[in-house]
Amino acid sequence: MLPVALGGFLALLAIGAVGHALTTVVPRRAHDLAVLRALGLTRAQAGWVATAQASVYGFAGLLADIPLGLAAGRALWRAAAGLIPVYYQPPAAPWVLLLIGPAVLACVLALALIPGGRAARLPIARCCTRNDPGRYLVATADNPAGAPRARLPSYRPGTGGTGSSGMFQDG
């Protein structure tokens, strides 16, 4: 029961990490996608960019994680079984290994649907003419629609006023 629960938790953690990586790539690369769209990339092809990135994440994860997971899982479970008086018998479930590949690829491709749609709907002119192209896509608590905001000048201590700190001096 414990290995299954741990495997499920780690799978959920991996899904969250890949989903976060795919969701944040579109606002970060909005300018690049807009330039490619201006050069002739269609909306569908812009959507396939996120799908291709998801496929790379899935294949890289499968190539690295299945062998490492098998080796580490067997070694750790053998060590845990050695600490308690239990006979160690390696699990015999080769069908699980056959189902992991298609399940991972289906999951990452499903995760790529929303970022792919966002990439396909990027406004070309708006992304190419802004200094910060991803700014309008970010929705926060004080700006739920993700509308563009004016930038405030930043305060850096030691740059203004008299003296070294620039603030609240007695002289």
Stockholm file with secondary structure:
# STOCKHOLM 1.0

chainA/1-171         MLPVALGGFLALLAIGAVGHALTTVVPRRAHDLAVLRALGLTRAQAGWVATAQASVYGFAGLLADIPLGLAAGRALWRAAAGLIPVYYQPPAAPWVLLLIGPAVLACVLALALIPGGRAARLPIARCCTRNDPGRYLVATADNPAGAPRARLPSYRPGTGGTGSSGMFQDG
#=GR chainA/1-171 SS CHHHHHHHHHHHHHHHHHHHHHHHHHHHTHHHHHHHHHTTCCHHHHHHHHHHHHHHHHHHHHHHHHHHHHHHHHHHHHHHHHHTTCCCCCCCCHHHHHHHHHHHHHHHHHHTHHHHHHHHTCCHHHHHHCSSTTGGGCCCSSCTTCCCCCCCCCCCTTSSSSTTTCSSCCC
#=GC SS_cons         CHHHHHHHHHHHHHHHHHHHHHHHHHHHTHHHHHHHHHTTCCHHHHHHHHHHHHHHHHHHHHHHHHHHHHHHHHHHHHHHHHHTTCCCCCCCCHHHHHHHHHHHHHHHHHHTHHHHHHHHTCCHHHHHHCSSTTGGGCCCSSCTTCCCCCCCCCCCTTSSSSTTTCSSCCC
//
